[in-house]
Amino acid sequence: MEFELSNDSLMKALPALLGAYPSVARALKAYFDELVKVGFSEAQALHIISVQGVMGGLNGGNGN
């Protein structure tokens, strides 16, 4: 029963989650580009966004 409720909730939320991906991708790309622009190498910028994700710098620069 609990699994069915969880599955139903996920299926209802799925379109919204999928719809958010383009915005998340644009935010990550903009963050990556800005990191490179201020002097980080592409490898460093990729590592930073990989660790911090879309919230980079908004939570004290800590990946948690």
N, CA, C and O of each residue as an XYZ file, in Angstrom:
256
protein
N       0.821     -1.195      0.000
C       0.000      0.000      0.000
C       0.866      1.261      0.000
O       0.629      2.195     -0.766
N       1.878      1.268      0.878
C       2.751      2.438      0.968
C       3.495      2.665     -0.352
O       3.629      3.799     -0.812
N       3.976      1.571     -0.955
C       4.661      1.679     -2.241
C       3.740      2.265     -3.301
O       4.155      3.120     -4.083
N       2.501      1.811     -3.330
C       1.545      2.307     -4.323
C       1.309      3.802     -4.159
O       1.221      4.527     -5.150
N       1.206      4.271     -2.918
C       1.024      5.705     -2.667
C       2.249      6.488     -3.116
O       2.125      7.550     -3.725
N       3.432      5.962     -2.814
C       4.669      6.625     -3.228
C       4.773      6.670     -4.745
O       5.147      7.690     -5.323
N       4.440      5.561     -5.377
C       4.499      5.490     -6.832
C       3.508      6.470     -7.462
O       3.845      7.162     -8.423
N       2.302      6.530     -6.931
C       1.300      7.472     -7.446
C       1.781      8.910     -7.299
O       1.624      9.715     -8.217
N       2.361      9.234     -6.156
C       2.873     10.589     -5.926
C       3.975     10.923     -6.919
O       4.010     12.023     -7.472
N       4.870      9.976     -7.142
C       5.961     10.190     -8.091
C       5.423     10.407     -9.501
O       5.882     11.303    -10.209
N       4.467      9.603     -9.907
C       3.915      9.725    -11.256
C       3.201     11.062    -11.453
O       3.217     11.620    -12.550
N       2.580     11.571    -10.398
C       1.919     12.874    -10.491
C       2.939     14.003    -10.563
O       2.700     15.013    -11.226
N       4.070     13.840     -9.890
C       5.097     14.887     -9.847
C       6.038     14.835    -11.049
O       6.723     15.817    -11.335
N       6.081     13.721    -11.746
C       7.048     13.525    -12.826
C       7.022     14.610    -13.898
O       8.093     15.092    -14.268
N       5.877     15.020    -14.417
C       5.895     16.074    -15.441
C       6.547     17.374    -14.948
O       7.275     18.023    -15.699
N       6.294     17.747    -13.713
C       6.904     18.964    -13.168
C       8.411     18.791    -13.022
O       9.176     19.710    -13.312
N       8.835     17.618    -12.575
C      10.268     17.361    -12.443
C      10.955     17.434    -13.801
O      11.998     18.074    -13.939
N      10.379     16.786    -14.793
C      10.963     16.803    -16.135
C      10.955     18.209    -16.720
O      11.879     18.591    -17.439
N       9.929     18.967    -16.417
C       9.844     20.339    -16.905
C      10.882     21.251    -16.289
O      11.231     22.277    -16.874
N      11.381     20.896    -15.120
C      12.383     21.725    -14.443
C      13.788     21.510    -14.998
O      14.650     22.371    -14.819
N      14.038     20.405    -15.657
C      15.391     20.102    -16.129
C      15.990     21.167    -17.037
O      17.161     21.501    -16.858
N      15.262     21.718    -17.997
C      15.874     22.762    -18.833
C      16.328     23.982    -18.020
O      17.382     24.553    -18.300
N      15.556     24.373    -17.039
C      15.939     25.512    -16.196
C      17.168     25.188    -15.361
O      18.060     26.022    -15.207
N      17.210     23.994    -14.831
C      18.369     23.570    -14.043
C      19.610     23.533    -14.932
O      20.682     23.981    -14.524
N      19.470     23.006    -16.132
C      20.603     22.935    -17.058
C      21.113     24.327    -17.412
O      22.321     24.556    -17.459
N      20.190     25.260    -17.662
C      20.612     26.631    -17.974
C      21.331     27.270    -16.793
O      22.323     27.975    -16.977
N      20.840     27.027    -15.587
C      21.476     27.588    -14.389
C      22.880     27.015    -14.198
O      23.816     27.749    -13.883
N      23.023     25.713    -14.389
C      24.340     25.093    -14.249
C      25.307     25.597    -15.313
O      26.476     25.850    -15.019
N      24.830     25.744    -16.543
C      25.685     26.243    -17.626
C      26.112     27.679    -17.356
O      27.272     28.030    -17.572
N      25.192     28.509    -16.887
C      25.524     29.902    -16.573
C      26.556     29.956    -15.449
O      27.495     30.748    -15.511
N      26.390     29.126    -14.431
C      27.337     29.077    -13.317
C      28.707     28.627    -13.817
O      29.724     29.226    -13.467
N      28.736     27.571    -14.637
C      29.985     27.082    -15.227
C      30.670     28.194    -16.018
O      31.862     28.441    -15.838
N      29.922     28.863    -16.892
C      30.491     29.934    -17.717
C      31.062     31.058    -16.870
O      32.130     31.585    -17.179
N      30.365     31.430    -15.808
C      30.849     32.504    -14.929
C      32.109     32.083    -14.181
O      33.015     32.895    -13.991
N      32.176     30.837    -13.761
C      33.389     30.357    -13.095
C      34.589     30.447    -14.032
O      35.666     30.886    -13.628
N      34.404     30.033    -15.280
C      35.484     30.112    -16.270
C      35.843     31.574    -16.537
O      37.018     31.922    -16.648
N      34.832     32.416    -16.639
C      35.035     33.845    -16.916
C      35.883     34.523    -15.835
O      36.685     35.407    -16.140
N      35.711     34.115    -14.581
C      36.481     34.742    -13.501
C      37.820     34.062    -13.249
O      38.538     34.430    -12.320
N      38.161     33.073    -14.069
C      39.513     32.536    -14.001
C      39.686     31.067    -13.657
O      40.812     30.570    -13.659
N      38.617     30.367    -13.366
C      38.756     28.935    -13.126
C      38.948     28.229    -14.461
O      38.405     28.657    -15.479
N      39.722     27.147    -14.455
C      39.839     26.348    -15.675
C      38.507     25.629    -15.892
O      37.682     25.545    -14.983
N      38.309     25.114    -17.099
C      37.076     24.365    -17.365
C      36.984     23.136    -16.466
O      35.902     22.783    -15.996
N      38.129     22.483    -16.227
C      38.126     21.303    -15.353
C      37.744     21.685    -13.925
O      36.980     20.977    -13.270
N      38.281     22.812    -13.447
C      37.934     23.269    -12.098
C      36.453     23.635    -12.017
O      35.769     23.272    -11.060
N      35.964     24.355    -13.025
C      34.555     24.766    -13.038
C      33.640     23.545    -13.059
O      32.632     23.510    -12.354
N      33.987     22.551    -13.860
C      33.185     21.326    -13.920
C      33.167     20.626    -12.565
O      32.126     20.145    -12.116
N      34.329     20.574    -11.922
C      34.387     19.951    -10.598
C      33.512     20.716     -9.604
O      32.770     20.109     -8.832
N      33.598     22.033     -9.625
C      32.820     22.855     -8.693
C      31.324     22.629     -8.884
O      30.605     22.408     -7.909
N      30.845     22.681    -10.131
C      29.401     22.495    -10.319
C      28.984     21.054    -10.049
O      27.846     20.800     -9.653
N      29.898     20.113    -10.260
C      29.582     18.711     -9.957
C      29.404     18.499     -8.463
O      28.538     17.735     -8.036
N      30.220     19.171     -7.674
C      30.165     19.014     -6.223
C      29.040     19.847     -5.621
O      28.300     19.370     -4.761
N      28.911     21.099     -6.078
C      27.947     22.011     -5.471
C      26.568     21.943     -6.095
O      25.578     22.260     -5.436
N      26.483     21.542     -7.337
C      25.198     21.513     -8.019
C      24.642     22.903     -8.262
O      25.378     23.890     -8.241
N      23.367     22.973     -8.486
C      22.718     24.228     -8.854
C      22.709     25.233     -7.704
O      22.520     26.428     -7.936
N      22.908     24.776     -6.481
C      22.882     25.669     -5.322
C      24.256     26.256     -5.016
O      24.438     26.883     -3.972
N      25.216     26.064     -5.903
C      26.581     26.516     -5.671
C      26.682     27.913     -5.090
O      26.152     28.872     -5.651
N      27.354     28.017     -3.982
C      27.582     29.299     -3.349
C      26.411     29.827     -2.543
O      26.589     30.739     -1.736
N      25.229     29.284     -2.736
C      24.055     29.794     -2.033
C      23.914     29.208     -0.631
O      23.131     29.697      0.184
N      24.678     28.159     -0.365
C      24.615     27.544      0.966
C      25.973     27.624      1.655
O      26.399     26.685      2.327
N      26.637     28.746      1.480
C      27.930     28.940      2.119
C      29.067     28.266      1.377
O      30.148     28.087      1.938
N      28.842     27.887      0.114
C      29.871     27.271     -0.691
C      30.151     25.827     -0.324
O      31.167     25.264     -0.731
N      29.276     25.238      0.426
C      29.489     23.892      0.904
C      28.482     22.987      0.193
O      27.302     23.323      0.102
N      28.934     21.868     -0.301
C      28.098     20.995     -1.114
C      26.952     20.329     -0.390
O      26.226     19.553     -1.010
N      26.750     20.586      0.875
C      25.693     19.907      1.636
C      24.438     20.700      1.711
O      23.464     20.257      2.318
